[in-house]
Amino acid sequence: MSRSSKKGPYVDENLLKKVRGGDGEKTKPIKTWARSSQIPPEFVGKYFKVHNGRVFVDVFVTEDMVGHRLGEFSFTRTFRGHGQVVKRIIEKT
């Protein structure tokens, strides 16, 4: 067994305190910068605002997200699509 599996999942202590305190409702989501925190089963049904480096992104935790990291659902880069076919190139062919 590797050492990482012995250590257990990482969850930010302050984040865990806020969830156990009753925060995380839709009207008052939990604001966090802890993108590396894993999502335990007690986070299911809670609302978070996860920082992506520029703004806070709304994340609602479902059962499928358990075991993943909060940062996986708050994208840091905007995807603008793959390159488009330019009209000039079509005319040349």
TORMAR-58179 format. One record per residue: x, z, y of N, C-alpha, C, CB in turn. Coordinates in steps of 0.05 Angstrom, whole numbers. Last residue first. Glycine has a CB too. Layout:
# residues N
+--------+--------+--------+--------+--------+--------+--------+--------+--------+--------+--------+--------+
!     nx !     nz !     ny !    cax !    caz !    cay !     cx !     cz !     cy !    cbx !    cbz !    cby !
+--------+--------+--------+--------+--------+--------+--------+--------+--------+--------+--------+--------+
!      X !      Z !      Y !      X !      Z !      Y !      X !      Z !      Y !      X !      Z !      Y !
...
+--------+--------+--------+--------+--------+--------+--------+--------+--------+--------+--------+--------+
END
This chain:
# residues 93
+--------+--------+--------+--------+--------+--------+--------+--------+--------+--------+--------+--------+
!     nx !     nz !     ny !    cax !    caz !    cay !     cx !     cz !     cy !    cbx !    cbz !    cby !
+--------+--------+--------+--------+--------+--------+--------+--------+--------+--------+--------+--------+
!   -182 !  -1060 !    543 !   -183 !  -1068 !    514 !   -203 !  -1089 !    509 !   -188 !  -1045 !    497 !
!   -190 !  -1048 !    596 !   -166 !  -1062 !    588 !   -167 !  -1073 !    559 !   -142 !  -1044 !    591 !
!   -238 !  -1019 !    597 !   -238 !  -1046 !    608 !   -213 !  -1061 !    600 !   -239 !  -1044 !    639 !
!   -221 !   -970 !    575 !   -241 !   -986 !    560 !   -241 !  -1015 !    570 !   -269 !   -974 !    562 !
!   -189 !   -950 !    615 !   -177 !   -956 !    589 !   -196 !   -974 !    573 !   -171 !   -930 !    574 !
!   -226 !   -941 !    656 !   -205 !   -961 !    660 !   -193 !   -969 !    633 !   -183 !   -951 !    679 !
!   -257 !   -897 !    638 !   -269 !   -923 !    641 !   -248 !   -946 !    643 !   -288 !   -924 !    665 !
!   -229 !   -852 !    590 !   -230 !   -862 !    618 !   -241 !   -890 !    618 !   -202 !   -860 !    631 !
!   -256 !   -805 !    549 !   -247 !   -832 !    550 !   -251 !   -843 !    578 !   -262 !   -850 !    529 !
!   -232 !   -737 !    559 !   -253 !   -757 !    559 !   -241 !   -785 !    559 !   -272 !   -753 !    583 !
!   -203 !   -683 !    523 !   -201 !   -706 !    541 !   -222 !   -726 !    537 !   -174 !   -719 !    537 !
!   -247 !   -627 !    509 !   -224 !   -644 !    503 !   -225 !   -668 !    522 !   -226 !   -654 !    474 !
!   -265 !   -570 !    551 !   -270 !   -594 !    535 !   -246 !   -610 !    530 !   -292 !   -611 !    547 !
!   -251 !   -524 !    576 !   -263 !   -545 !    592 !   -269 !   -570 !    577 !   -246 !   -551 !    616 !
!   -252 !   -458 !    564 !   -249 !   -483 !    551 !   -265 !   -504 !    566 !   -259 !   -481 !    521 !
!   -216 !   -407 !    597 !   -241 !   -423 !    597 !   -235 !   -450 !    584 !   -252 !   -427 !    626 !
!   -190 !   -347 !    569 !   -186 !   -375 !    579 !   -212 !   -390 !    577 !   -163 !   -389 !    564 !
!   -206 !   -300 !    547 !   -188 !   -299 !    571 !   -184 !   -326 !    583 !   -162 !   -287 !    563 !
!   -268 !   -277 !    521 !   -247 !   -298 !    523 !   -232 !   -296 !    549 !   -260 !   -325 !    520 !
!   -287 !   -229 !    486 !   -284 !   -231 !    515 !   -261 !   -251 !    519 !   -278 !   -204 !    529 !
!   -284 !   -220 !    433 !   -310 !   -230 !    443 !   -310 !   -232 !    474 !   -332 !   -211 !    434 !
!   -235 !   -199 !    421 !   -242 !   -225 !    409 !   -267 !   -237 !    420 !   -245 !   -221 !    379 !
!   -232 !   -149 !    443 !   -221 !   -171 !    458 !   -228 !   -198 !    447 !   -192 !   -168 !    460 !
!   -250 !   -114 !    403 !   -267 !   -120 !    426 !   -258 !   -144 !    442 !   -269 !    -96 !    445 !
!   -238 !   -137 !    336 !   -229 !   -124 !    361 !   -248 !   -132 !    384 !   -200 !   -132 !    367 !
!   -275 !   -123 !    275 !   -261 !   -141 !    294 !   -252 !   -124 !    318 !   -279 !   -165 !    302 !
!   -305 !    -85 !    250 !   -278 !    -91 !    239 !   -262 !   -109 !    257 !   -281 !   -103 !    212 !
!   -367 !   -114 !    264 !   -353 !    -90 !    255 !   -326 !    -98 !    242 !   -370 !    -73 !    235 !
!   -397 !   -158 !    277 !   -372 !   -153 !    292 !   -356 !   -130 !    282 !   -380 !   -149 !    321 !
!   -444 !   -158 !    249 !   -424 !   -177 !    241 !   -397 !   -172 !    255 !   -433 !   -205 !    248 !
!   -476 !   -121 !    275 !   -464 !   -113 !    250 !   -442 !   -132 !    242 !   -485 !   -111 !    228 !
!   -460 !   -127 !    347 !   -478 !   -130 !    323 !   -462 !   -122 !    298 !   -489 !   -159 !    321 !
!   -455 !   -109 !    414 !   -443 !   -107 !    387 !   -464 !   -108 !    366 !   -427 !    -80 !    385 !
!   -451 !   -149 !    469 !   -470 !   -133 !    454 !   -460 !   -133 !    425 !   -499 !   -144 !    456 !
!   -414 !   -155 !    527 !   -412 !   -157 !    498 !   -433 !   -138 !    486 !   -383 !   -151 !    488 !
!   -398 !   -186 !    588 !   -418 !   -170 !    573 !   -415 !   -176 !    543 !   -446 !   -176 !    583 !
!   -335 !   -181 !    619 !   -353 !   -198 !    604 !   -372 !   -180 !    588 !   -338 !   -217 !    585 !
!   -306 !   -173 !    682 !   -317 !   -159 !    658 !   -338 !   -177 !    645 !   -328 !   -132 !    666 !
!   -250 !   -215 !    702 !   -276 !   -203 !    706 !   -284 !   -188 !    680 !   -298 !   -225 !    713 !
!   -194 !   -219 !    688 !   -205 !   -228 !    714 !   -231 !   -214 !    721 !   -208 !   -258 !    715 !
!   -183 !   -198 !    640 !   -161 !   -203 !    658 !   -169 !   -211 !    685 !   -144 !   -225 !    646 !
!   -230 !   -185 !    616 !   -215 !   -208 !    605 !   -191 !   -215 !    622 !   -234 !   -232 !    602 !
!   -261 !   -125 !    596 !   -245 !   -139 !    617 !   -230 !   -162 !    604 !   -226 !   -120 !    631 !
!   -326 !   -116 !    574 !   -298 !   -118 !    566 !   -283 !   -135 !    586 !   -295 !   -129 !    537 !
!   -377 !    -75 !    572 !   -366 !    -94 !    591 !   -336 !    -94 !    586 !   -374 !    -87 !    621 !
!   -425 !    -66 !    519 !   -398 !    -61 !    531 !   -393 !    -82 !    552 !   -376 !    -62 !    510 !
!   -478 !    -35 !    485 !   -470 !    -55 !    505 !   -443 !    -47 !    517 !   -491 !    -59 !    526 !
!   -494 !    -24 !    416 !   -485 !    -15 !    442 !   -476 !    -38 !    459 !   -461 !      6 !    440 !
!   -503 !    -39 !    364 !   -526 !    -35 !    382 !   -519 !    -25 !    409 !   -545 !    -15 !    369 !
!   -448 !     -6 !    336 !   -469 !    -26 !    332 !   -493 !    -19 !    350 !   -477 !    -28 !    302 !
!   -411 !     33 !    337 !   -413 !     17 !    361 !   -436 !     -3 !    360 !   -387 !      2 !    367 !
!   -406 !     55 !    287 !   -422 !     70 !    307 !   -425 !     55 !    333 !   -410 !     97 !    311 !
!   -371 !     22 !    257 !   -400 !     19 !    254 !   -417 !     34 !    274 !   -408 !     29 !    226 !
!   -319 !      2 !    305 !   -329 !     17 !    282 !   -359 !     14 !    280 !   -321 !     47 !    284 !
!   -277 !    -47 !    326 !   -305 !    -39 !    328 !   -314 !    -24 !    303 !   -323 !    -64 !    333 !
!   -213 !    -31 !    355 !   -230 !    -42 !    334 !   -258 !    -32 !    337 !   -218 !    -35 !    306 !
!   -183 !    -45 !    417 !   -198 !    -26 !    401 !   -214 !    -41 !    379 !   -217 !     -9 !    418 !
!   -160 !    -80 !    452 !   -148 !    -78 !    426 !   -162 !    -58 !    407 !   -119 !    -69 !    428 !
!   -183 !    -76 !    502 !   -190 !    -99 !    486 !   -180 !    -97 !    457 !   -178 !   -124 !    498 !
!   -199 !    -32 !    543 !   -187 !    -29 !    516 !   -195 !    -52 !    498 !   -195 !     -2 !    504 !
!   -225 !    -30 !    589 !   -202 !    -48 !    589 !   -189 !    -48 !    562 !   -182 !    -39 !    611 !
!   -296 !    -24 !    597 !   -271 !    -17 !    584 !   -250 !    -39 !    589 !   -275 !    -13 !    555 !
!   -359 !      6 !    608 !   -338 !    -11 !    620 !   -311 !     -4 !    608 !   -338 !     -9 !    651 !
!   -418 !      6 !    575 !   -392 !     19 !    576 !   -372 !     -1 !    586 !   -384 !     32 !    549 !
!   -481 !     -4 !    611 !   -461 !    -11 !    591 !   -434 !      4 !    596 !   -456 !    -41 !    591 !
!   -538 !     16 !    626 !   -512 !     27 !    633 !   -491 !     21 !    611 !   -514 !     58 !    637 !
!   -580 !    -13 !    606 !   -580 !     -8 !    635 !   -553 !      3 !    644 !   -602 !     12 !    642 !
!   -569 !    -14 !    552 !   -569 !    -39 !    566 !   -567 !    -35 !    597 !   -594 !    -56 !    560 !
!   -523 !     39 !    535 !   -549 !     27 !    535 !   -548 !      2 !    553 !   -571 !     47 !    546 !
!   -476 !     67 !    535 !   -476 !     41 !    521 !   -504 !     29 !    519 !   -466 !     44 !    494 !
!   -473 !    138 !    521 !   -472 !    114 !    538 !   -474 !     89 !    521 !   -446 !    114 !    555 !
!   -470 !    182 !    488 !   -496 !    169 !    492 !   -496 !    146 !    510 !   -515 !    189 !    502 !
!   -423 !    203 !    471 !   -438 !    217 !    493 !   -464 !    205 !    499 !   -421 !    218 !    517 !
!   -402 !    167 !    437 !   -414 !    191 !    425 !   -430 !    207 !    446 !   -392 !    209 !    413 !
!   -383 !    131 !    475 !   -404 !    123 !    456 !   -417 !    147 !    444 !   -391 !    105 !    433 !
!   -344 !    162 !    501 !   -367 !    151 !    516 !   -390 !    143 !    498 !   -358 !    128 !    533 !
!   -308 !    173 !    460 !   -322 !    195 !    473 !   -347 !    185 !    488 !   -303 !    210 !    492 !
!   -289 !    121 !    449 !   -304 !    135 !    429 !   -320 !    159 !    440 !   -285 !    145 !    407 !
!   -261 !    112 !    496 !   -283 !     95 !    489 !   -301 !    108 !    469 !   -273 !     68 !    479 !
!   -221 !    150 !    493 !   -240 !    152 !    515 !   -265 !    135 !    509 !   -227 !    143 !    541 !
!   -193 !    131 !    447 !   -206 !    157 !    447 !   -227 !    159 !    469 !   -185 !    179 !    451 !
!   -198 !     67 !    417 !   -190 !     82 !    441 !   -206 !    108 !    443 !   -194 !     66 !    466 !
!   -182 !     59 !    351 !   -204 !     60 !    370 !   -195 !     77 !    393 !   -231 !     70 !    356 !
!   -153 !     29 !    297 !   -147 !     39 !    323 !   -173 !     37 !    340 !   -124 !     24 !    337 !
!   -159 !     48 !    227 !   -166 !     31 !    250 !   -160 !     45 !    276 !   -195 !     23 !    249 !
!   -101 !     72 !    188 !   -129 !     70 !    195 !   -134 !     53 !    220 !   -141 !     98 !    200 !
!    -52 !     81 !    164 !    -57 !     91 !    191 !    -86 !     91 !    198 !    -41 !     75 !    211 !
!    -52 !     54 !    116 !    -53 !     83 !    115 !    -60 !     95 !    143 !    -26 !     94 !    106 !
!    -46 !      1 !    131 !    -72 !      9 !    119 !    -74 !     39 !    117 !    -75 !     -4 !     91 !
!      7 !      2 !    150 !    -15 !     -3 !    169 !    -43 !      4 !    157 !    -16 !    -33 !    176 !
!     39 !      8 !    105 !     36 !     30 !    124 !     12 !     26 !    142 !     61 !     34 !    140 !
!     12 !    -18 !     43 !     29 !    -19 !     68 !     21 !      3 !     87 !     25 !    -47 !     81 !
!     17 !      0 !    -23 !      0 !      0 !      0 !     18 !      0 !     25 !    -19 !     25 !      0 !
+--------+--------+--------+--------+--------+--------+--------+--------+--------+--------+--------+--------+
END
